């Protein structure tokens, strides 16, 4: 181990009120995993900031909000791409860690009523739509949870669609590369 190099900042990735409390008590950075959490992101992020105790690692709170986003040119196109996410999430909830399914495989999957209910519940943690739709859905969460950074995951089967999703999202939030 090198002893002449400072360690990187310590962060705690969590998805509950316990993790926000722990990060605050020991003065770590906190990253909240909204994309798979059952706990409320706003509550966890506000709790972290309100209870933060300075430490040797950091003098003030620093928080990242991690979200799942699927953006396409239209709401309908984004919904179609999200089918891969839906089936993948359903499988993971069952302990089946398979490769991300294609849109065609996901759309052909014979969902039961219980599986459709589970998929709808999981959709509460996913932001899907055109750039304007996603920005409209995501902005209130960003405003209320006050993250210092937003971390985005886009789990779609098609790599080009994934890259386009990131580009469209960046443009929607004014982060596009200058020409």
N, CA, C and O of each residue as an XYZ file, in Angstrom:
716
protein
N       0.855     -1.191      0.000
C       0.000      0.000      0.000
C       0.885      1.233      0.000
O       1.798      1.341      0.819
N       0.634      2.143     -0.886
C       1.435      3.371     -0.855
C       1.117      4.186      0.397
O      -0.047      4.347      0.762
N       2.146      4.691      1.042
C       1.911      5.504      2.229
C       2.202      6.983      1.973
O       2.097      7.808      2.881
N       2.563      7.310      0.744
C       2.855      8.694      0.414
C       1.744      9.352     -0.410
O       1.924     10.442     -0.952
N       0.610      8.683     -0.495
C      -0.529      9.187     -1.274
C      -1.754      9.248     -0.376
O      -2.078      8.270      0.298
N      -2.430     10.375     -0.361
C      -3.629     10.437      0.482
C      -4.723      9.504     -0.033
O      -4.859      9.284     -1.236
N      -5.482      8.972      0.887
C      -6.594      8.107      0.508
C      -7.691      8.927     -0.167
O      -7.840     10.115      0.121
N      -8.450      8.311     -1.051
C      -9.577      9.035     -1.657
C     -10.648      9.281     -0.595
O     -10.662      8.621      0.444
N     -11.539     10.227     -0.860
C     -12.612     10.486      0.111
C     -13.462      9.233      0.343
O     -13.692      8.443     -0.573
N     -13.913      9.073      1.567
C     -14.732      7.920      1.925
C     -16.203      8.288      1.755
O     -16.658      9.321      2.246
N     -16.931      7.436      1.059
C     -18.362      7.620      0.812
C     -19.108      6.394      1.299
O     -18.564      5.290      1.320
N     -20.327      6.591      1.682
C     -21.202      5.484      2.012
C     -22.343      5.488      1.002
O     -23.059      6.482      0.877
N     -22.514      4.388      0.287
C     -23.633      4.217     -0.634
C     -24.728      3.511      0.128
O     -24.497      2.444      0.697
N     -25.911      4.083      0.151
C     -26.989      3.473      0.906
C     -28.333      3.649      0.244
O     -28.488      4.380     -0.734
N     -29.295      2.957      0.809
C     -30.657      3.021      0.283
C     -31.679      3.034      1.422
O     -32.826      2.623      1.246
N     -31.245      3.513      2.588
C     -32.148      3.507      3.742
C     -31.857      4.682      4.662
O     -30.897      5.428      4.465
N     -32.706      4.828      5.666
C     -32.467      5.860      6.670
C     -31.265      5.488      7.547
O     -30.565      6.370      8.045
N     -31.028      4.200      7.733
C     -29.875      3.776      8.521
C     -28.573      4.243      7.876
O     -27.686      4.752      8.560
N     -28.462      4.071      6.571
C     -27.228      4.461      5.891
C     -27.038      5.972      5.914
O     -25.908      6.445      6.034
N     -28.115      6.735      5.800
C     -27.975      8.199      5.872
C     -27.555      8.626      7.282
O     -26.758      9.549      7.444
N     -28.089      7.958      8.286
C     -27.726      8.260      9.676
C     -26.261      7.924      9.933
O     -25.544      8.716     10.545
N     -25.816      6.775      9.479
C     -24.432      6.362      9.685
C     -23.469      7.321      8.991
O     -22.481      7.747      9.589
N     -23.748      7.661      7.739
C     -22.875      8.585      7.006
C     -22.806      9.934      7.716
O     -21.738     10.540      7.792
N     -23.926     10.400      8.230
C     -23.960     11.681      8.939
C     -23.171     11.607     10.247
O     -22.415     12.525     10.564
N     -23.339     10.533     11.000
C     -22.673     10.402     12.300
C     -21.161     10.340     12.193
O     -20.451     10.891     13.034
N     -20.669      9.670     11.159
C     -19.218      9.513     11.045
C     -18.600     10.517     10.076
O     -17.391     10.484      9.847
N     -19.404     11.405      9.508
C     -18.890     12.474      8.664
C     -18.376     12.048      7.311
O     -17.375     12.575      6.827
N     -19.061     11.088      6.692
C     -18.696     10.632      5.346
C     -19.558     11.330      4.312
O     -20.577     11.942      4.632
N     -19.125     11.224      3.065
C     -20.000     11.582      1.969
C     -21.080     10.520      1.860
O     -20.866      9.368      2.237
N     -22.232     10.903      1.349
C     -23.356      9.967      1.271
C     -23.914      9.947     -0.140
O     -24.230     10.991     -0.710
N     -24.031      8.745     -0.700
C     -24.654      8.553     -2.006
C     -25.911      7.727     -1.790
O     -25.845      6.610     -1.275
N     -27.048      8.269     -2.179
C     -28.308      7.558     -1.994
C     -28.716      6.863     -3.292
O     -28.808      7.495     -4.345
N     -28.957      5.561     -3.204
C     -29.289      4.730     -4.352
C     -30.810      4.701     -4.574
O     -31.473      3.707     -4.278
N     -31.333      5.789     -5.090
C     -32.779      5.895     -5.350
C     -33.251      4.805     -6.305
O     -34.383      4.335     -6.194
N     -32.405      4.401     -7.230
C     -32.792      3.454     -8.273
C     -33.117      2.058     -7.757
O     -33.729      1.274     -8.483
N     -32.731      1.723     -6.538
C     -33.174      0.435     -5.982
C     -33.648      0.531     -4.545
O     -33.859     -0.491     -3.892
N     -33.816      1.730     -4.048
C     -34.214      1.917     -2.649
C     -35.721      1.786     -2.476
O     -36.499      2.122     -3.368
N     -36.104      1.300     -1.329
C     -37.518      1.340     -0.965
C     -37.774      2.510     -0.018
O     -38.923      2.882      0.221
N     -36.703      3.085      0.518
C     -36.818      4.235      1.415
C     -36.898      5.519      0.592
O     -36.391      5.574     -0.528
N     -37.523      6.535      1.139
C     -37.703      7.810      0.470
C     -36.380      8.565      0.335
O     -35.693      8.805      1.329
N     -36.030      8.934     -0.884
C     -34.766      9.629     -1.139
C     -34.706     10.986     -0.458
O     -33.670     11.356      0.095
N     -35.789     11.720     -0.490
C     -35.801     13.054      0.110
C     -35.552     12.948      1.602
O     -34.730     13.686      2.145
N     -36.245     12.047      2.269
C     -36.068     11.854      3.705
C     -34.611     11.507      4.025
O     -34.020     12.086      4.937
N     -34.041     10.576      3.283
C     -32.667     10.147      3.556
C     -31.670     11.276      3.330
O     -30.761     11.473      4.137
N     -31.832     12.010      2.253
C     -30.873     13.080      1.934
C     -30.993     14.253      2.909
O     -29.980     14.801      3.344
N     -32.214     14.637      3.252
C     -32.418     15.729      4.207
C     -31.911     15.316      5.587
O     -31.262     16.102      6.276
N     -32.208     14.088      5.983
C     -31.741     13.554      7.261
C     -30.213     13.615      7.339
O     -29.648     14.046      8.344
N     -29.564     13.182      6.274
C     -28.099     13.203      6.226
C     -27.570     14.621      6.435
O     -26.682     14.837      7.260
N     -28.101     15.565      5.708
C     -27.615     16.953      5.812
C     -27.874     17.544      7.201
O     -27.018     18.224      7.765
N     -29.066     17.275      7.744
C     -29.421     17.839      9.048
C     -28.606     17.255     10.197
O     -28.382     17.936     11.198
N     -28.160     16.014     10.072
C     -27.451     15.336     11.167
C     -25.950     15.244     10.964
O     -25.251     14.670     11.798
N     -25.448     15.792      9.884
C     -24.030     15.636      9.556
C     -23.129     16.171     10.663
O     -23.333     17.271     11.175
N     -22.122     15.364     11.022
C     -21.098     15.742     11.995
C     -19.758     15.823     11.257
O     -19.328     14.838     10.656
N     -19.101     16.971     11.296
C     -17.797     17.082     10.628
C     -16.824     16.010     11.140
O     -16.909     15.562     12.283
N     -15.913     15.621     10.271
C     -14.956     14.568     10.615
C     -13.620     14.868      9.952
O     -13.462     15.881      9.271
N     -12.668     13.976     10.162
C     -11.375     14.105      9.489
C     -11.526     13.953      7.982
O     -10.701     14.456      7.220
N     -12.590     13.253      7.545
C     -12.812     13.051      6.117
C     -13.374     14.287      5.427
O     -12.971     14.631      4.316
N     -14.318     14.952      6.107
C     -14.910     16.140      5.485
C     -15.531     17.049      6.528
O     -16.029     16.605      7.562
N     -15.483     18.344      6.219
C     -15.978     19.361      7.149
C     -17.468     19.632      6.974
O     -18.129     20.114      7.894
N     -17.986     19.325      5.809
C     -19.402     19.590      5.551
C     -19.993     18.436      4.748
O     -19.258     17.676      4.118
N     -21.313     18.302      4.770
C     -21.939     17.186      4.054
C     -21.778     17.318      2.547
O     -21.762     18.420      1.998
N     -21.660     16.186      1.903
C     -21.661     16.144      0.444
C     -22.431     14.908      0.044
O     -22.128     13.797      0.480
N     -23.448     15.119     -0.805
C     -24.362     14.027     -1.131
C     -24.531     13.859     -2.639
O     -24.539     14.823     -3.404
N     -24.663     12.606     -3.027
C     -24.939     12.231     -4.415
C     -26.289     11.520     -4.433
O     -26.571     10.684     -3.574
N     -27.105     11.851     -5.400
C     -28.364     11.148     -5.618
C     -28.197     10.296     -6.872
O     -27.980     10.827     -7.961
N     -28.297      8.979     -6.722
C     -28.170      8.054     -7.845
C     -29.563      7.656     -8.320
O     -30.370      7.148     -7.541
N     -29.839      7.888     -9.598
C     -31.161      7.621    -10.165
C     -31.045      6.811    -11.446
O     -30.009      6.819    -12.112
N     -32.116      6.115    -11.780
C     -32.219      5.387    -13.046
C     -33.081      6.210    -13.993
O     -34.184      6.628    -13.641
N     -32.568      6.436    -15.192
C     -33.244      7.273    -16.178
C     -33.173      6.604    -17.549
O     -32.129      6.080    -17.939
N     -34.278      6.626    -18.270
C     -34.296      6.188    -19.662
C     -34.964      7.288    -20.466
O     -36.156      7.559    -20.319
N     -34.161      7.920    -21.325
C     -34.633      9.029    -22.136
C     -34.507      8.657    -23.615
O     -33.529      8.039    -24.036
N     -35.504      9.041    -24.377
C     -35.485      8.852    -25.831
C     -36.147     10.081    -26.454
O     -36.601     10.980    -25.745
N     -36.197     10.109    -27.772
C     -36.781     11.262    -28.453
C     -38.237     11.494    -28.066
O     -38.691     12.635    -27.990
N     -38.969     10.401    -27.820
C     -40.387     10.515    -27.447
C     -40.673      9.690    -26.201
O     -39.912      8.792    -25.840
N     -41.776     10.011    -25.557
C     -42.201      9.231    -24.387
C     -42.441      7.775    -24.773
O     -42.047      6.865    -24.044
N     -43.090      7.552    -25.923
C     -43.393      6.180    -26.350
C     -42.124      5.370    -26.598
O     -42.040      4.207    -26.204
N     -41.141      5.981    -27.246
C     -39.887      5.288    -27.514
C     -39.164      4.955    -26.207
O     -38.604      3.868    -26.068
N     -39.174      5.879    -25.254
C     -38.543      5.627    -23.958
C     -39.256      4.504    -23.204
O     -38.610      3.665    -22.576
N     -40.580      4.493    -23.267
C     -41.348      3.415    -22.616
C     -40.996      2.061    -23.207
O     -40.871      1.074    -22.482
N     -40.837      2.013    -24.512
C     -40.466      0.754    -25.165
C     -39.089      0.301    -24.684
O     -38.901     -0.873    -24.364
N     -38.125      1.224    -24.630
C     -36.784      0.881    -24.138
C     -36.818      0.411    -22.689
O     -36.033     -0.450    -22.291
N     -37.721      0.973    -21.907
C     -37.815      0.634    -20.482
C     -38.297     -0.788    -20.237
O     -38.170     -1.300    -19.125
N     -38.841     -1.424    -21.250
C     -39.290     -2.817    -21.089
C     -38.136     -3.711    -20.640
O     -38.342     -4.626    -19.843
N     -36.925     -3.457    -21.141
C     -35.747     -4.233    -20.725
C     -35.489     -4.054    -19.233
O     -35.227     -5.020    -18.516
N     -35.566     -2.815    -18.780
C     -35.371     -2.516    -17.362
C     -36.414     -3.260    -16.526
O     -36.086     -3.875    -15.511
N     -37.676     -3.197    -16.965
C     -38.768     -3.812    -16.203
C     -38.535     -5.307    -15.988
O     -38.641     -5.804    -14.867
N     -38.219     -6.016    -17.065
C     -38.019     -7.461    -16.944
C     -36.739     -7.768    -16.158
O     -36.716     -8.700    -15.354
N     -35.703     -7.008    -16.383
C     -34.459     -7.210    -15.646
C     -34.675     -7.024    -14.145
O     -34.199     -7.827    -13.342
N     -35.394     -5.966    -13.767
C     -35.660     -5.683    -12.348
C     -36.501     -6.806    -11.735
O     -36.231     -7.247    -10.617
N     -37.503     -7.259    -12.454
C     -38.341     -8.352    -11.977
C     -37.490     -9.598    -11.718
O     -37.633    -10.246    -10.681
N     -36.624     -9.924    -12.645
C     -35.753    -11.087    -12.482
C     -34.801    -10.913    -11.298
O     -34.599    -11.852    -10.527
N     -34.222     -9.734    -11.147
C     -33.297     -9.498    -10.040
C     -34.005     -9.602     -8.694
O     -33.430    -10.095     -7.724
N     -35.239     -9.144     -8.634
C     -36.006     -9.269     -7.393
C     -36.193    -10.734     -7.014
O     -36.417    -11.050     -5.846
N     -36.104    -11.620     -7.988
C     -36.226    -13.063     -7.753
C     -34.872    -13.742     -7.591
O     -34.799    -14.963     -7.451
N     -33.804    -12.953     -7.609
C     -32.472    -13.523     -7.471
C     -31.909    -14.066     -8.763
O     -30.928    -14.809     -8.741
N     -32.508    -13.712     -9.898
C     -32.041    -14.163    -11.208
C     -31.209    -13.045    -11.836
O     -31.762    -12.077    -12.358
N     -29.901    -13.174    -11.787
C     -28.999    -12.143    -12.294
C     -28.549    -12.511    -13.700
O     -27.418    -12.939    -13.928
N     -29.472    -12.329    -14.626
C     -29.242    -12.654    -16.032
C     -28.819    -11.404    -16.787
O     -28.991    -10.290    -16.291
N     -28.264    -11.581    -17.991
C     -27.965    -10.399    -18.809
C     -29.238     -9.594    -19.083
O     -30.344    -10.134    -19.074
N     -29.061     -8.321    -19.320
C     -30.179     -7.432    -19.629
C     -30.909     -7.959    -20.864
O     -30.273     -8.184    -21.894
N     -32.217     -8.159    -20.788
C     -32.945     -8.701    -21.948
C     -33.128     -7.635    -23.026
O     -33.122     -6.437    -22.743
N     -33.291     -8.089    -24.250
C     -33.582     -7.166    -25.344
C     -35.008     -6.641    -25.176
O     -35.805     -7.207    -24.428
N     -35.310     -5.578    -25.864
C     -36.665     -5.023    -25.837
C     -37.661     -6.067    -26.353
O     -38.743     -6.237    -25.790
N     -37.284     -6.755    -27.419
C     -38.170     -7.765    -28.003
C     -38.462     -8.889    -27.008
O     -39.607     -9.318    -26.869
N     -37.425     -9.362    -26.319
C     -37.613    -10.410    -25.307
C     -38.507     -9.909    -24.184
O     -39.402    -10.621    -23.730
N     -38.267     -8.698    -23.743
C     -39.047     -8.134    -22.639
C     -40.508     -7.918    -23.031
O     -41.411     -8.180    -22.236
N     -40.739     -7.442    -24.247
C     -42.120     -7.203    -24.689
C     -42.879     -8.511    -24.903
O     -44.105     -8.545    -24.790
N     -42.153     -9.588    -25.211
C     -42.794    -10.885    -25.434
C     -43.004    -11.667    -24.135
O     -43.689    -12.690    -24.138
N     -42.437    -11.211    -23.054
C     -42.530    -11.934    -21.785
C     -43.985    -11.971    -21.304
O     -44.655    -10.938    -21.290
N     -44.478    -13.150    -20.912
C     -45.881    -13.274    -20.466
C     -46.053    -12.913    -18.974
O     -46.099    -13.796    -18.117
N     -46.146    -11.632    -18.688
C     -46.284    -11.165    -17.301
C     -47.581    -11.660    -16.668
O     -48.638    -11.643    -17.298
N     -47.488    -12.101    -15.415
C     -48.689    -12.395    -14.637
C     -49.186    -11.074    -14.049
O     -48.491    -10.060    -14.114
N     -50.384    -11.089    -13.478
C     -50.902     -9.873    -12.844
C     -50.003     -9.428    -11.688
O     -49.760     -8.234    -11.511
N     -49.516    -10.379    -10.911
C     -48.630    -10.046     -9.786
C     -47.320     -9.434    -10.289
O     -46.793     -8.503     -9.682
N     -46.802     -9.959    -11.393
C     -45.568     -9.410    -11.961
C     -45.789     -8.001    -12.500
O     -44.916     -7.143    -12.369
N     -46.935     -7.761    -13.099
C     -47.247     -6.402    -13.587
C     -47.337     -5.416    -12.413
O     -46.892     -4.273    -12.521
N     -47.909     -5.864    -11.307
C     -47.991     -5.021    -10.108
C     -46.596     -4.706     -9.590
O     -46.309     -3.567     -9.220
N     -45.729     -5.712     -9.564
C     -44.352     -5.517     -9.119
C     -43.612     -4.557    -10.048
O     -42.852     -3.704     -9.589
N     -43.832     -4.698    -11.337
C     -43.197     -3.819    -12.315
C     -43.639     -2.376    -12.114
O     -42.815     -1.464    -12.176
N     -44.911     -2.163    -11.876
C     -45.404     -0.806    -11.637
C     -44.787     -0.215    -10.378
O     -44.449      0.969    -10.346
N     -44.641     -1.025     -9.349
C     -44.021     -0.569     -8.103
C     -42.562     -0.167     -8.357
O     -42.098      0.856     -7.853
N     -41.855     -0.969     -9.131
C     -40.460     -0.658     -9.448
C     -40.339      0.601    -10.298
O     -39.337      1.312    -10.222
N     -41.346      0.874    -11.098
C     -41.318      2.051    -11.967
C     -41.313      3.355    -11.177
O     -40.946      4.398    -11.718
N     -41.712      3.316     -9.914
C     -41.678      4.532     -9.097
C     -40.243      5.005     -8.869
O     -40.021      6.139     -8.445
N     -39.275      4.143     -9.148
C     -37.860      4.486     -8.969
C     -37.145      4.716    -10.296
O     -35.919      4.815    -10.331
N     -37.899      4.800    -11.378
C     -37.324      4.957    -12.710
C     -37.950      6.170    -13.382
O     -39.166      6.359    -13.337
N     -37.113      6.986    -14.003
C     -37.583      8.166    -14.720
C     -37.503      7.868    -16.214
O     -36.417      7.678    -16.760
N     -38.671      7.828    -16.874
C     -38.764      7.415    -18.269
C     -39.496      8.478    -19.071
O     -40.510      9.020    -18.630
N     -38.967      8.771    -20.261
C     -39.683      9.662    -21.162
C     -38.764     10.452    -22.070
O     -37.559     10.209    -22.138
N     -39.359     11.396    -22.759
C     -38.597     12.333    -23.583
C     -37.764     13.206    -22.647
O     -37.992     13.193    -21.437
N     -36.818     13.955    -23.172
C     -36.028     14.825    -22.298
C     -36.892     15.767    -21.453
O     -36.633     15.944    -20.263
N     -37.899     16.360    -22.055
C     -38.762     17.283    -21.306
C     -39.543     16.552    -20.220
O     -39.691     17.063    -19.110
N     -40.040     15.368    -20.534
C     -40.800     14.584    -19.553
C     -39.909     14.176    -18.383
O     -40.304     14.306    -17.224
N     -38.720     13.687    -18.683
C     -37.810     13.248    -17.624
C     -37.398     14.436    -16.758
O     -37.364     14.333    -15.532
N     -37.092     15.544    -17.385
C     -36.702     16.724    -16.613
C     -37.845     17.158    -15.693
O     -37.613     17.505    -14.535
N     -39.061     17.137    -16.199
C     -40.231     17.522    -15.392
C     -40.433     16.561    -14.218
O     -40.804     16.999    -13.128
N     -40.198     15.271    -14.416
C     -40.358     14.275    -13.351
C     -39.201     14.304    -12.348
O     -39.406     14.106    -11.150
N     -38.000     14.550    -12.839
C     -36.807     14.461    -12.011
C     -36.524     15.737    -11.217
O     -36.010     15.673    -10.100
N     -36.853     16.875    -11.782
C     -36.511     18.152    -11.154
C     -37.066     18.300     -9.731
O     -36.333     18.779     -8.866
N     -38.310     17.922     -9.440
C     -38.793     18.049     -8.054
C     -37.983     17.221     -7.052
O     -37.758     17.661     -5.924
N     -37.547     16.035     -7.454
C     -36.730     15.205     -6.564
C     -35.367     15.857     -6.330
O     -34.866     15.870     -5.205
N     -34.782     16.386     -7.372
C     -33.491     17.072     -7.227
C     -33.654     18.286     -6.312
O     -32.850     18.503     -5.405
N     -34.686     19.062     -6.554
C     -34.913     20.270     -5.756
C     -35.118     19.928     -4.267
O     -34.550     20.582     -3.393
N     -35.918     18.922     -3.996
C     -36.250     18.581     -2.604
C     -35.112     17.871     -1.872
O     -34.929     18.080     -0.673
N     -34.350     17.039     -2.573
C     -33.292     16.272     -1.900
C     -31.958     17.015     -1.869
O     -31.074     16.657     -1.091
N     -31.804     18.023     -2.686
C     -30.632     18.898     -2.698
C     -29.286     18.163     -2.806
O     -28.394     18.389     -1.987
N     -29.137     17.302     -3.793
C     -27.839     16.634     -3.937
C     -26.781     17.596     -4.464
O     -27.094     18.576     -5.139
N     -25.542     17.305     -4.150
C     -24.428     18.054     -4.731
C     -24.138     17.540     -6.135
O     -23.642     18.269     -6.994
N     -24.458     16.277     -6.346
C     -24.248     15.645     -7.653
C     -25.399     14.701     -7.929
O     -26.043     14.191     -7.013
N     -25.644     14.478     -9.206
C     -26.624     13.500     -9.655
C     -25.868     12.429    -10.424
O     -25.129     12.737    -11.359
N     -26.049     11.179    -10.038
C     -25.439     10.059    -10.730
C     -26.562      9.315    -11.449
O     -27.604      9.031    -10.858
N     -26.348      9.004    -12.712
C     -27.415      8.422    -13.527
C     -26.985      7.073    -14.073
O     -25.863      6.912    -14.552
N     -27.892      6.103    -13.996
C     -27.703      4.819    -14.650
C     -28.837      4.660    -15.653
O     -29.996      4.953    -15.357
N     -28.482      4.193    -16.837
C     -29.469      3.922    -17.875
C     -29.294      2.472    -18.298
O     -28.371      2.142    -19.042
N     -30.172      1.620    -17.827
C     -30.072      0.193    -18.112
C     -31.014     -0.158    -19.263
O     -32.165     -0.543    -19.055
N     -30.495     -0.013    -20.475
C     -31.227     -0.455    -21.659
C     -30.323     -1.384    -22.454
O     -29.098     -1.278    -22.401
N     -30.939     -2.283    -23.179
C     -30.222     -3.333    -23.891
C     -29.321     -2.789    -24.994
O     -28.170     -3.206    -25.123
N     -29.832     -1.879    -25.769
C     -29.117     -1.362    -26.931
C     -28.111     -0.288    -26.509
O     -28.490      0.734    -25.937
N     -26.830     -0.526    -26.795
C     -25.781      0.397    -26.358
C     -25.944      1.790    -26.972
O     -25.744      2.793    -26.287
N     -26.301      1.860    -28.243
C     -26.490      3.165    -28.876
C     -27.659      3.916    -28.252
O     -27.596      5.135    -28.089
N     -28.723      3.203    -27.903
C     -29.876      3.837    -27.240
C     -29.475      4.334    -25.851
O     -29.954      5.372    -25.396
N     -28.604      3.597    -25.187
C     -28.120      4.017    -23.865
C     -27.306      5.306    -23.982
O     -27.507      6.246    -23.213
N     -26.386      5.342    -24.951
C     -25.579      6.551    -25.147
C     -26.465      7.740    -25.523
O     -26.249      8.856    -25.052
N     -27.453      7.493    -26.365
C     -28.357      8.570    -26.765
C     -29.159      9.064    -25.562
O     -29.396     10.264    -25.427
N     -29.572      8.161    -24.700
C     -30.314      8.539    -23.495
C     -29.485      9.490    -22.638
O     -29.982     10.516    -22.174
N     -28.218      9.140    -22.434
C     -27.341     10.017    -21.651
C     -27.177     11.380    -22.325
O     -27.214     12.415    -21.658
N     -26.998     11.379    -23.632
C     -26.831     12.646    -24.360
C     -28.075     13.514    -24.270
O     -27.979     14.717    -24.023
N     -29.246     12.911    -24.471
C     -30.495     13.673    -24.391
C     -30.702     14.246    -22.994
O     -31.155     15.381    -22.845
N     -30.373     13.466    -21.977
C     -30.519     13.935    -20.601
C     -29.556     15.094    -20.330
O     -29.935     16.094    -19.721
N     -28.328     14.952    -20.779
C     -27.350     16.020    -20.591
C     -27.819     17.301    -21.275
O     -27.717     18.384    -20.699
N     -28.324     17.188    -22.480
C     -28.835     18.358    -23.192
C     -30.000     18.990    -22.450
O     -30.079     20.214    -22.342
N     -30.905     18.165    -21.938
C     -32.084     18.676    -21.227
C     -31.681     19.500    -19.997
O     -32.362     20.460    -19.636
N     -30.578     19.119    -19.365
C     -30.119     19.833    -18.177
C     -28.996     20.841    -18.495
O     -28.321     21.339    -17.594
N     -28.813     21.127    -19.786
C     -27.845     22.136    -20.182
C     -26.399     21.711    -20.033
O     -25.526     22.555    -19.831
N     -26.131     20.428    -20.128
C     -24.770     19.919    -19.941
C     -24.140     19.405    -21.229
O     -23.120     18.716    -21.190
N     -24.733     19.730    -22.350
C     -24.212     19.253    -23.628
C     -22.846     19.879    -23.899
O     -22.557     20.988    -23.448
N     -22.013     19.152    -24.640
C     -20.701     19.661    -25.006
C     -20.847     20.890    -25.898
O     -21.728     20.937    -26.756
N     -19.991     21.873    -25.694
C     -20.024     23.017    -26.612
C     -19.594     22.591    -28.012
O     -18.772     21.687    -28.164
N     -20.139     23.231    -29.018
C     -19.828     22.887    -30.413
C     -18.412     23.242    -30.772
O     -17.988     23.019    -31.906
